[in-house]
């Protein structure tokens, strides 16, 4: 598929603040910052409360694990739901549910009824809400800004999260010291109403689909096939895993570093987390300039090495004031990697599967954070916090070496537009849309001298068919006429095949053309559709 130089794309992009001129995006952006401040206050409150309920490093690390683990089961179903139902109504329900959970958590903590297992249970419930929300929220951005503003909008969303990261922990530290952890949970419950208000006021006009909506389990299967067959998405996922496996150690073990190694207070914990947010916001302001100076893969490698150094400093600098600049640097390195990954994930998939593809990205992100938090927590329990952080730093350095060969993709926007070049299938009678499976055969006349090159080109065709919904694919050669090659692929139903027609992109048209250039002169492909009897 066609790619463009990322530096050229950044240079040609509009102002970083351009999306804020869209009133709806501005409202959602401000509301999400308010909600994220509440979320970070919850994170600080839960982490600090757990250190009071249990001295075990594993239990403290499990707070992060409980918040992230639901992504394993729910991210892809949530992405499928977001692709097939009204995102606005769906988000209203999930935000209201999370507000109720946060409020009950605040009440029980205030009443002195909280225990370590119960705190993990409520954190798990909040993680479920996050898992259900994130794919739909991520896929909402392309609906509210023009395509040209999408990279800037994604970067602004990251800035908003990190503004919240700068403010939330600092506010939480003060509230915990003056009132108690329960108050951070109460403020988090109130913060959800900012998003609920904006969504309730938005008069979204859903696009009327030509075909009936996909069914949930079918949509999940199609989304999973897409992820398995998309080379561009897979590269983003590999880079995500390589960075966050090691980087998870810093966030999961920071409460223990402050309370145990530094003998610090809740205010100091909040200040260090706030420094991460300040560093991320500052880093985001310099990112456009940095991207014009160095290629994106070099930027991600440099930021990863910087974060590895941060982990080593956390391990071996037992001084609160010495860690303040370290955490500022960590925020800048974090945002450099995270924004690059998010932009690549958003812009490397077509609209019809965007929420599902982003759900897989989110699954890998949170899954890696959860597994990493568990691994580094166990290692800290068995050996020491310093050794655990040092090993995590070494893992990040090794990840840079591996990731150097896995380049982040950037596609021309037009490449992902539907090509609509497939002819409508001819029908002798009306067909029940749920009837299936459907076998599609495509016949090619190929000269023997071109057979090997044709087969290689058809490997890309195979991946294309699979990511657009086909569950089986074969390329067969006729025994009677060796020049005749027959491509066979299966869609689950007649409706699924009609959806397949609308999913083929302009970039994939070029893949088909690359294979068909080997057709013998004067011949054309012959296409047939066969339904199960």
ZAMARNU-751712 format. One record per residue (C-alpha): residue number from 0; residue in one letter; z, y, x. Coordinates in steps of 0.1 Angstrom, whole numbers, plus 5000, padded with zeros to 4 digits. Example, Ala and Ser with C-alpha at 12.3 -4.5 7.8 and 13.67 -1.06 7.14 Angstrom:
BEGIN
  nr rest   pz   py   px
   0    A 5078 4955 5123
   1    S 5071 4989 5137
END
This chain:
BEGIN
  nr rest   pz   py   px
   0    X 5000 5000 5000
   1    X 4994 5036 5011
   2    X 5023 5053 5028
   3    X 5027 5088 5041
   4    X 5046 5103 5070
   5    X 5080 5112 5057
   6    X 5083 5143 5078
   7    X 5051 5156 5062
   8    X 5066 5149 5028
   9    X 5098 5167 5035
  10    X 5079 5197 5049
  11    X 5057 5199 5018
  12    X 5087 5195 4994
  13    X 5099 5224 4973
  14    X 5132 5242 4979
  15    X 5163 5220 4980
  16    X 5178 5241 4951
  17    X 5146 5240 4929
  18    X 5159 5213 4904
  19    X 5188 5235 4895
  20    X 5164 5258 4877
  21    X 5161 5230 4851
  22    X 5189 5238 4826
  23    X 5195 5202 4816
  24    X 5196 5189 4852
  25    X 5220 5218 4861
  26    X 5243 5208 4832
  27    X 5243 5172 4840
  28    X 5248 5180 4877
  29    X 5279 5201 4870
  30    X 5293 5176 4846
  31    X 5288 5148 4871
  32    X 5306 5168 4897
  33    X 5335 5172 4873
  34    X 5335 5135 4865
  35    X 5332 5126 4902
  36    X 5362 5148 4911
  37    X 5382 5128 4885
  38    X 5368 5095 4900
  39    X 5379 5105 4935
  40    X 5413 5115 4922
  41    X 5416 5081 4907
  42    X 5406 5064 4940
  43    X 5432 5083 4959
  44    X 5458 5077 4932
  45    X 5451 5040 4930
  46    X 5450 5035 4967
  47    X 5482 5054 4973
  48    X 5500 5038 4943
  49    X 5491 5003 4957
  50    X 5507 5012 4990
  51    X 5539 5018 4970
  52    X 5536 4986 4950
  53    X 5526 4963 4979
  54    X 5527 4966 5017
  55    X 5500 4940 5022
  56    X 5469 4952 5038
  57    X 5449 4927 5018
  58    X 5463 4941 4985
  59    X 5454 4977 4995
  60    X 5419 4966 5005
  61    X 5415 4947 4972
  62    X 5417 4981 4953
  63    X 5382 4988 4967
  64    X 5371 4952 4961
  65    X 5382 4953 4924
  66    X 5363 4986 4919
  67    X 5331 4973 4934
  68    X 5331 4936 4925
  69    X 5318 4940 4889
  70    X 5285 4951 4903
  71    X 5278 4914 4913
  72    X 5277 4904 4876
  73    X 5267 4935 4857
  74    X 5244 4957 4877
  75    X 5212 4939 4868
  76    X 5220 4934 4831
  77    X 5230 4971 4830
  78    X 5197 4980 4846
  79    X 5178 4959 4821
  80    X 5196 4976 4792
  81    X 5188 5010 4807
  82    X 5151 5002 4809
  83    X 5149 4989 4773
  84    X 5173 5011 4751
  85    X 5180 5048 4747
  86    X 5198 5059 4780
  87    X 5216 5088 4763
  88    X 5233 5067 4737
  89    X 5241 5040 4762
  90    X 5257 5064 4786
  91    X 5278 5080 4758
  92    X 5293 5046 4750
  93    X 5301 5037 4786
  94    X 5316 5071 4794
  95    X 5338 5070 4763
  96    X 5350 5035 4773
  97    X 5359 5045 4808
  98    X 5379 5075 4795
  99    X 5400 5052 4773
 100    X 5407 5029 4803
 101    X 5417 5058 4825
 102    X 5440 5072 4798
 103    X 5458 5039 4792
 104    X 5463 5035 4830
 105    X 5479 5070 4831
 106    X 5502 5062 4803
 107    X 5514 5029 4817
 108    X 5519 5044 4852
 109    X 5539 5073 4838
 110    X 5561 5048 4818
 111    X 5568 5028 4850
 112    X 5551 4997 4837
 113    X 5525 4994 4865
 114    X 5525 4965 4889
 115    X 5501 4955 4918
 116    X 5482 4929 4897
 117    X 5480 4952 4867
 118    X 5467 4981 4889
 119    X 5440 4957 4902
 120    X 5431 4948 4866
 121    X 5426 4984 4855
 122    X 5407 4991 4887
 123    X 5385 4962 4878
 124    X 5380 4976 4843
 125    X 5369 5009 4858
 126    X 5346 4990 4881
 127    X 5330 4974 4850
 128    X 5324 5008 4835
 129    X 5309 5021 4867
 130    X 5286 4990 4870
 131    X 5274 4996 4834
 132    X 5268 5033 4840
 133    X 5252 5037 4874
 134    X 5217 5022 4869
 135    X 5212 5042 4837
 136    X 5225 5074 4853
 137    X 5204 5069 4884
 138    X 5172 5063 4863
 139    X 5179 5094 4842
 140    X 5171 5118 4870
 141    X 5132 5113 4868
 142    X 5134 5121 4831
 143    X 5150 5156 4836
 144    X 5131 5170 4866
 145    X 5094 5171 4875
 146    X 5081 5144 4899
 147    X 5077 5170 4927
 148    X 5114 5179 4924
 149    X 5127 5143 4924
 150    X 5136 5140 4962
 151    X 5155 5174 4960
 152    X 5172 5163 4928
 153    X 5184 5131 4944
 154    X 5197 5150 4974
 155    X 5215 5174 4951
 156    X 5231 5145 4933
 157    X 5244 5133 4966
 158    X 5257 5168 4974
 159    X 5274 5169 4941
 160    X 5292 5136 4948
 161    X 5303 5149 4981
 162    X 5315 5182 4968
 163    X 5337 5161 4945
 164    X 5347 5140 4975
 165    X 5358 5172 4993
 166    X 5378 5185 4963
 167    X 5390 5154 4945
 168    X 5411 5139 4973
 169    X 5427 5172 4983
 170    X 5436 5179 4946
 171    X 5448 5144 4942
 172    X 5471 5146 4973
 173    X 5487 5177 4959
 174    X 5491 5163 4924
 175    X 5506 5130 4937
 176    X 5532 5149 4958
 177    X 5541 5172 4929
 178    X 5538 5150 4899
 179    X 5529 5114 4908
 180    X 5498 5091 4908
 181    X 5498 5089 4870
 182    X 5486 5124 4867
 183    X 5455 5117 4888
 184    X 5446 5090 4863
 185    X 5451 5114 4834
 186    X 5429 5140 4849
 187    X 5402 5113 4855
 188    X 5403 5105 4818
 189    X 5397 5142 4809
 190    X 5369 5145 4834
 191    X 5347 5120 4815
 192    X 5345 5144 4786
 193    X 5324 5168 4807
 194    X 5296 5142 4809
 195    X 5302 5132 4773
 196    X 5298 5168 4761
 197    X 5265 5174 4779
 198    X 5250 5140 4768
 199    X 5261 5147 4732
 200    X 5244 5181 4732
 201    X 5212 5168 4748
 202    X 5185 5162 4721
 203    X 5166 5136 4740
 204    X 5133 5125 4726
 205    X 5127 5089 4736
 206    X 5091 5078 4743
 207    X 5078 5057 4715
 208    X 5067 5024 4731
 209    X 5034 5009 4723
 210    X 5048 4974 4724
 211    X 5082 4961 4712
 212    X 5111 4964 4736
 213    X 5117 4936 4760
 214    X 5145 4912 4752
 215    X 5176 4915 4775
 216    X 5174 4882 4793
 217    X 5137 4884 4797
 218    X 5140 4919 4811
 219    X 5167 4907 4836
 220    X 5144 4879 4847
 221    X 5114 4902 4852
 222    X 5136 4927 4871
 223    X 5148 4900 4894
 224    X 5113 4888 4901
 225    X 5103 4923 4909
 226    X 5131 4926 4934
 227    X 5122 4893 4950
 228    X 5085 4903 4954
 229    X 5087 4940 4963
 230    X 5085 4944 5001
 231    X 5092 4981 4998
 232    X 5124 4976 4978
 233    X 5135 4948 5000
 234    X 5133 4970 5031
 235    X 5156 4995 5014
 236    X 5181 4967 5005
 237    X 5182 4954 5041
 238    X 5189 4988 5055
 239    X 5216 4993 5029
 240    X 5233 4961 5039
 241    X 5231 4968 5076
 242    X 5248 5001 5073
 243    X 5275 4996 5046
 244    X 5288 4963 5058
 245    X 5304 4979 5088
 246    X 5309 5014 5072
 247    X 5330 4999 5044
 248    X 5359 4994 5070
 249    X 5366 5031 5073
 250    X 5372 5037 5036
 251    X 5390 5005 5028
 252    X 5415 5008 5056
 253    X 5420 5046 5056
 254    X 5451 5044 5033
 255    X 5468 5020 5057
 256    X 5459 5041 5087
 257    X 5475 5072 5072
 258    X 5506 5055 5058
 259    X 5511 5028 5084
 260    X 5497 5040 5117
 261    X 5502 5077 5113
 262    X 5533 5076 5091
 263    X 5515 5103 5070
 264    X 5518 5116 5035
 265    X 5497 5116 5004
 266    X 5486 5152 5012
 267    X 5474 5141 5046
 268    X 5455 5112 5030
 269    X 5439 5136 5006
 270    X 5430 5160 5034
 271    X 5413 5134 5055
 272    X 5392 5122 5025
 273    X 5385 5159 5017
 274    X 5372 5163 5052
 275    X 5347 5134 5046
 276    X 5334 5154 5016
 277    X 5332 5187 5034
 278    X 5313 5170 5063
 279    X 5289 5154 5038
 280    X 5282 5187 5021
 281    X 5276 5204 5054
 282    X 5254 5176 5066
 283    X 5234 5177 5034
 284    X 5226 5214 5041
 285    X 5212 5205 5075
 286    X 5193 5174 5065
 287    X 5160 5191 5056
 288    X 5159 5207 5091
 289    X 5169 5175 5108
 290    X 5142 5156 5090
 291    X 5116 5180 5103
 292    X 5128 5174 5138
 293    X 5131 5136 5139
 294    X 5116 5107 5120
 295    X 5137 5092 5092
 296    X 5143 5059 5109
 297    X 5155 5077 5140
 298    X 5178 5098 5118
 299    X 5193 5068 5101
 300    X 5198 5050 5134
 301    X 5215 5081 5149
 302    X 5237 5085 5119
 303    X 5247 5048 5120
 304    X 5256 5050 5157
 305    X 5276 5081 5149
 306    X 5295 5063 5121
 307    X 5302 5034 5145
 308    X 5318 5059 5168
 309    X 5339 5072 5139
 310    X 5352 5037 5133
 311    X 5362 5034 5169
 312    X 5380 5068 5167
 313    X 5399 5056 5136
 314    X 5410 5026 5155
 315    X 5422 5042 5187
 316    X 5431 5079 5178
 317    X 5466 5077 5163
 318    X 5468 5114 5156
 319    X 5463 5131 5122
 320    X 5448 5164 5136
 321    X 5426 5145 5160
 322    X 5411 5126 5130
 323    X 5402 5157 5111
 324    X 5370 5164 5131
 325    X 5363 5127 5131
 326    X 5363 5126 5093
 327    X 5341 5157 5091
 328    X 5315 5139 5113
 329    X 5318 5107 5093
 330    X 5309 5126 5061
 331    X 5278 5141 5077
 332    X 5267 5107 5090
 333    X 5274 5090 5057
 334    X 5253 5115 5037
 335    X 5224 5113 5062
 336    X 5221 5075 5056
 337    X 5230 5075 5019
 338    X 5205 5102 5008
 339    X 5177 5086 5028
 340    X 5184 5052 5012
 341    X 5186 5067 4977
 342    X 5154 5087 4980
 343    X 5136 5056 4992
 344    X 5150 5034 4964
 345    X 5140 5060 4937
 346    X 5105 5066 4950
 347    X 5094 5031 4959
 348    X 5094 5016 4924
 349    X 5073 5024 4893
 350    X 5089 5038 4861
 351    X 5088 5007 4840
 352    X 5113 4988 4863
 353    X 5131 5018 4878
 354    X 5166 5012 4864
 355    X 5164 4974 4872
 356    X 5153 4981 4907
 357    X 5180 5007 4912
 358    X 5205 4982 4897
 359    X 5196 4958 4925
 360    X 5200 4986 4951
 361    X 5234 4995 4936
 362    X 5244 4958 4935
 363    X 5237 4954 4972
 364    X 5255 4987 4979
 365    X 5286 4979 4960
 366    X 5285 4942 4969
 367    X 5283 4950 5006
 368    X 5312 4975 5002
 369    X 5333 4948 4983
 370    X 5326 4920 5008
 371    X 5331 4944 5037
 372    X 5364 4957 5023
 373    X 5376 4921 5018
 374    X 5365 4910 5053
 375    X 5380 4940 5071
 376    X 5412 4938 5051
 377    X 5416 4901 5059
 378    X 5409 4907 5096
 379    X 5434 4936 5096
 380    X 5460 4913 5081
 381    X 5454 4885 5106
 382    X 5451 4906 5138
 383    X 5454 4944 5135
 384    X 5438 4975 5119
 385    X 5425 4987 5152
 386    X 5408 4954 5160
 387    X 5393 4952 5125
 388    X 5378 4987 5128
 389    X 5365 4980 5163
 390    X 5347 4948 5152
 391    X 5333 4968 5122
 392    X 5319 4994 5147
 393    X 5303 4966 5167
 394    X 5287 4952 5136
 395    X 5272 4986 5128
 396    X 5257 4989 5163
 397    X 5242 4954 5159
 398    X 5228 4966 5126
 399    X 5210 4995 5142
 400    X 5193 4971 5165
 401    X 5182 4949 5137
 402    X 5173 4978 5114
 403    X 5149 4993 5139
 404    X 5123 4968 5128
 405    X 5128 4974 5091
 406    X 5112 5008 5082
 407    X 5121 5027 5050
 408    X 5091 5031 5027
 409    X 5076 5063 5014
 410    X 5048 5061 4988
 411    X 5024 5087 4976
 412    X 5035 5096 4941
 413    X 5001 5086 4926
 414    X 5004 5051 4940
 415    X 5030 5042 4914
 416    X 5011 5056 4884
 417    X 4997 5029 4860
 418    X 4961 5021 4869
 419    X 4952 5008 4834
 420    X 4921 4992 4849
 421    X 4926 4958 4834
 422    X 4903 4952 4804
 423    X 4919 4943 4771
 424    X 4918 4905 4765
 425    X 4894 4894 4738
 426    X 4909 4876 4708
 427    X 4893 4853 4683
 428    X 4922 4857 4659
 429    X 4956 4875 4657
 430    X 4981 4861 4682
 431    X 5019 4859 4676
 432    X 5033 4881 4704
 433    X 5062 4857 4711
 434    X 5038 4828 4716
 435    X 5036 4815 4752
 436    X 5036 4809 4780
 437    X 5002 4824 4787
 438    X 4980 4811 4816
 439    X 4955 4835 4830
 440    X 4927 4822 4852
 441    X 4906 4844 4875
 442    X 4876 4828 4891
 443    X 4861 4840 4924
 444    X 4829 4830 4941
 445    X 4837 4831 4979
 446    X 4814 4822 5008
 447    X 4830 4795 5032
 448    X 4830 4820 5061
 449    X 4852 4844 5041
 450    X 4876 4818 5027
 451    X 4905 4822 5052
 452    X 4904 4860 5050
 453    X 4902 4858 5012
 454    X 4933 4835 5010
 455    X 4953 4859 5032
 456    X 4943 4888 5009
 457    X 4954 4868 4979
 458    X 4989 4865 4993
 459    X 4993 4902 4985
 460    X 4979 4895 4950
 461    X 5005 4868 4945
 462    X 5033 4891 4953
 463    X 5018 4917 4930
 464    X 5015 4893 4901
 465    X 5051 4881 4906
 466    X 5067 4915 4907
 467    X 5049 4926 4876
 468    X 5063 4897 4855
 469    X 5045 4864 4862
 470    X 5068 4835 4867
 471    X 5043 4811 4885
 472    X 5011 4816 4906
 473    X 4986 4793 4923
 474    X 4953 4796 4941
 475    X 4931 4765 4937
 476    X 4897 4755 4951
 477    X 4871 4736 4931
 478    X 4863 4702 4945
 479    X 4828 4701 4930
 480    X 4819 4737 4941
 481    X 4838 4747 4973
 482    X 4827 4783 4968
 483    X 4847 4785 4936
 484    X 4883 4796 4938
 485    X 4906 4799 4908
 486    X 4937 4820 4906
 487    X 4962 4808 4880
 488    X 4993 4828 4869
 489    X 5016 4825 4840
 490    X 5034 4851 4818
 491    X 5062 4841 4795
 492    X 5046 4853 4763
 493    X 5016 4871 4749
 494    X 5036 4903 4746
 495    X 5047 4899 4782
 496    X 5011 4896 4793
 497    X 5002 4928 4774
 498    X 5031 4945 4792
 499    X 5018 4932 4825
 500    X 4986 4951 4818
 501    X 5005 4984 4817
 502    X 5025 4977 4849
 503    X 4997 4974 4874
 504    X 4998 5006 4896
 505    X 4970 5024 4913
 506    X 4983 5011 4946
 507    X 4980 4976 4933
 508    X 4945 4983 4922
 509    X 4937 4986 4959
 510    X 4953 4952 4965
 511    X 4930 4936 4940
 512    X 4900 4954 4955
 513    X 4909 4942 4989
 514    X 4907 4906 4977
 515    X 4876 4911 4956
 516    X 4856 4926 4984
 517    X 4850 4890 4996
 518    X 4831 4881 4964
 519    X 4797 4867 4971
 520    X 4769 4893 4964
 521    X 4758 4894 4928
 522    X 4790 4877 4915
 523    X 4819 4890 4895
 524    X 4853 4876 4886
 525    X 4856 4856 4854
 526    X 4889 4860 4835
 527    X 4903 4836 4808
 528    X 4935 4836 4788
 529    X 4950 4803 4776
 530    X 4979 4799 4753
 531    X 5002 4769 4751
 532    X 4993 4748 4720
END
